[in-house]
Amino acid sequence: MIAVETYASADQAATALHGDAVFLGGGTLIMRAVNYGDLKTERIVRSTDPAMKSISTSGERISIGAAATMSDVMLNPQLAFLAPVARSIGGPAVRNMATVGGNLFASHPYGDFAVALLALDGRVSVAGSGEEDLGAFLARRSSFSGVVTEVSIARPATGDFRYRKVSRIKPKGVSVMSLAAWLPRSGGRLSGARVAFGAMGNTPVRANGVERALEGANLDVSGIAEALRAVRTDLQPPDDPIASSWYRSEVAPVHLRRLLLDEEVS
Ligand SMILES: Cc1cc2nc3c(=O)[nH]c(=O)nc-3n(C[C@H](O)[C@H](O)[C@H](O)COP(=O)(O)OP(=O)(O)OC[C@H]3O[C@@H](n4cnc5c(N)ncnc54)[C@H](O)[C@@H]3O)c2cc1C
């Protein structure tokens, strides 16, 4: 028997997360685990805190409540650049439930939304604690216990954000890989580009060698050549039933080129 406890604030929910209690977001992964008898807990904790649903812009950054769903993202004009990312996750029923916060914990090959947040300089807020770099948070997420309240991201200039999800089944298969890039430019050249991959490691990861190779480069065929070479050695993709590690490494430069040059794929 599992008891479900509902708290009005994120702080109260965080305080209640002791022992083997599990926090419930939209439940697309947790309820599947419950139904299969895979969740070993006697307590599920949830929060109805309205702040966890809010989406707001402040200067050059946007804050997205952890309880905002993929459908909320798709409907919000401030997040139009993220609508294709949200739309790439599951089918409509999943998108109505799946939350931004839950996506940070979705294990390989899920976590497509977190890939976009990572490219956009995501910072995670945790109830009762401060803000933390998303990359550092993802690295320690397996031992994390608490409530994520929101993720803040940079607001990209028009055309500076790109995302692709590569899957074998259209439109809603799981990822062979997902890729996201934030490509700010200064004087026409890339400056501080961030490139992230999903399904290419245990968590979404940044491609640091690719980012170094893009610094000061032009966003054209010759400008990105070094970055395409770097991606082969940057990541250690896992084998899974979707694709082998070898295959993922071989096709990564192809998909990175398409992403960076914004090439149409039929
Ligand atoms: C049919 C199907 C298709 C899917 N397709 C995709 C896909 O294409 N891409 C993809 O990325 N994912 C996919 N998913 C996985 C999942 O739906 C998403 O990753 C979703 O964003 C998870 O969020 P959730 O709110 O449902 O998480 P939940 O199931 O509620 O929770 C998942 C984990 O996150 C933790 N958690 C949730 N919210 C918080 C919070 N605010 N603070 C702390 N911990 C929290 C929970 O404790 C739990 O450990 C799919 C799932 C299904 C069932």
The ligand as an SDF file (V2000), in Angstrom:
LIG
                    3D

 53 58  0  0  0  0  0  0  0  0999 V2000
    5.1190    6.5470  -23.4350 C   0  0  0  0  0  0  0  0  0  0  0  0
    6.1980    7.4680  -22.9210 C   0  0  0  0  0  0  0  0  0  0  0  0
    6.9570    8.1820  -23.8320 C   0  0  0  0  0  0  0  0  0  0  0  0
    7.9930    9.0350  -23.3730 C   0  0  0  0  0  0  0  0  0  0  0  0
    8.7210    9.7220  -24.2930 N   0  0  0  0  0  0  0  0  0  0  0  0
    9.7210   10.5490  -23.8500 C   0  0  0  0  0  0  0  0  0  0  0  0
   10.5100   11.2570  -24.7980 C   0  0  0  0  0  0  0  0  0  0  0  0
   10.3250   11.1830  -26.0180 O   0  0  0  0  0  0  0  0  0  0  0  0
   11.5050   12.0570  -24.3070 N   0  0  0  0  0  0  0  0  0  0  0  0
   11.7420   12.1950  -22.9570 C   0  0  0  0  0  0  0  0  0  0  0  0
   12.6440   12.9440  -22.5830 O   0  0  0  0  0  0  0  0  0  0  0  0
   11.0180   11.5260  -22.0620 N   0  0  0  0  0  0  0  0  0  0  0  0
   10.0140   10.6950  -22.4650 C   0  0  0  0  0  0  0  0  0  0  0  0
    9.2800    9.9970  -21.5570 N   0  0  0  0  0  0  0  0  0  0  0  0
    9.6600   10.0550  -20.1540 C   0  0  0  0  0  0  0  0  0  0  0  0
    8.8790   11.0840  -19.2870 C   0  0  0  0  0  0  0  0  0  0  0  0
    7.5420   11.1690  -19.6920 O   0  0  0  0  0  0  0  0  0  0  0  0
    9.4860   12.4800  -19.3390 C   0  0  0  0  0  0  0  0  0  0  0  0
   10.8870   12.4150  -19.2020 O   0  0  0  0  0  0  0  0  0  0  0  0
    8.8900   13.4110  -18.2590 C   0  0  0  0  0  0  0  0  0  0  0  0
    9.3790   14.7280  -18.4550 O   0  0  0  0  0  0  0  0  0  0  0  0
    9.1250   12.9620  -16.8390 C   0  0  0  0  0  0  0  0  0  0  0  0
    8.4350   13.8780  -16.0030 O   0  0  0  0  0  0  0  0  0  0  0  0
    7.2980   13.4510  -14.9560 P   0  0  0  0  0  0  0  0  0  0  0  0
    6.7970   14.6990  -14.3410 O   0  0  0  0  0  0  0  0  0  0  0  0
    6.2690   12.5810  -15.5660 O   0  0  0  0  0  0  0  0  0  0  0  0
    8.1770   12.6050  -13.9350 O   0  0  0  0  0  0  0  0  0  0  0  0
    7.6620   11.6440  -12.7600 P   0  0  0  0  0  0  0  0  0  0  0  0
    7.2920   10.3250  -13.3100 O   0  0  0  0  0  0  0  0  0  0  0  0
    6.6740   12.3240  -11.9000 O   0  0  0  0  0  0  0  0  0  0  0  0
    9.0420   11.5280  -11.9370 O   0  0  0  0  0  0  0  0  0  0  0  0
   10.2020   11.0340  -12.5420 C   0  0  0  0  0  0  0  0  0  0  0  0
   11.3650   11.2320  -11.5580 C   0  0  0  0  0  0  0  0  0  0  0  0
   11.6160   12.6200  -11.3840 O   0  0  0  0  0  0  0  0  0  0  0  0
   11.4850   12.9800  -10.0060 C   0  0  0  0  0  0  0  0  0  0  0  0
   10.8650   14.3050   -9.9790 N   0  0  0  0  0  0  0  0  0  0  0  0
    9.8290   14.7450  -10.7490 C   0  0  0  0  0  0  0  0  0  0  0  0
    9.6110   16.0520  -10.5230 N   0  0  0  0  0  0  0  0  0  0  0  0
   10.4910   16.4330   -9.5680 C   0  0  0  0  0  0  0  0  0  0  0  0
   10.7630   17.6660   -8.8810 C   0  0  0  0  0  0  0  0  0  0  0  0
   10.0810   18.7940   -9.1610 N   0  0  0  0  0  0  0  0  0  0  0  0
   11.7320   17.6860   -7.9380 N   0  0  0  0  0  0  0  0  0  0  0  0
   12.4430   16.5580   -7.6460 C   0  0  0  0  0  0  0  0  0  0  0  0
   12.2540   15.3750   -8.2690 N   0  0  0  0  0  0  0  0  0  0  0  0
   11.2880   15.3110   -9.2130 C   0  0  0  0  0  0  0  0  0  0  0  0
   10.6110   11.9060   -9.3840 C   0  0  0  0  0  0  0  0  0  0  0  0
   10.8410   11.7840   -8.0020 O   0  0  0  0  0  0  0  0  0  0  0  0
   11.0730   10.6850  -10.1590 C   0  0  0  0  0  0  0  0  0  0  0  0
   12.2870   10.2050   -9.6240 O   0  0  0  0  0  0  0  0  0  0  0  0
    8.2510    9.1510  -21.9860 C   0  0  0  0  0  0  0  0  0  0  0  0
    7.4650    8.4310  -21.0730 C   0  0  0  0  0  0  0  0  0  0  0  0
    6.4580    7.5960  -21.5260 C   0  0  0  0  0  0  0  0  0  0  0  0
    5.6410    6.8410  -20.5120 C   0  0  0  0  0  0  0  0  0  0  0  0
  1  2  1  0
  2  3  1  0
  2 52  2  0
  3  4  2  0
  4  5  1  0
  4 50  1  0
  5  6  2  0
  6  7  1  0
  6 13  1  0
  7  8  2  0
  7  9  1  0
  9 10  1  0
 10 11  2  0
 10 12  1  0
 12 13  2  0
 13 14  1  0
 14 15  1  0
 14 50  1  0
 15 16  1  0
 16 17  1  0
 16 18  1  0
 18 19  1  0
 18 20  1  0
 20 21  1  0
 20 22  1  0
 22 23  1  0
 23 24  1  0
 24 25  2  0
 24 26  1  0
 24 27  1  0
 27 28  1  0
 28 29  2  0
 28 30  1  0
 28 31  1  0
 31 32  1  0
 32 33  1  0
 33 34  1  0
 33 48  1  0
 34 35  1  0
 35 36  1  0
 35 46  1  0
 36 37  1  0
 36 45  1  0
 37 38  2  0
 38 39  1  0
 39 40  1  0
 39 45  2  0
 40 41  1  0
 40 42  2  0
 42 43  1  0
 43 44  2  0
 44 45  1  0
 46 47  1  0
 46 48  1  0
 48 49  1  0
 50 51  2  0
 51 52  1  0
 52 53  1  0
M  END
$$$$
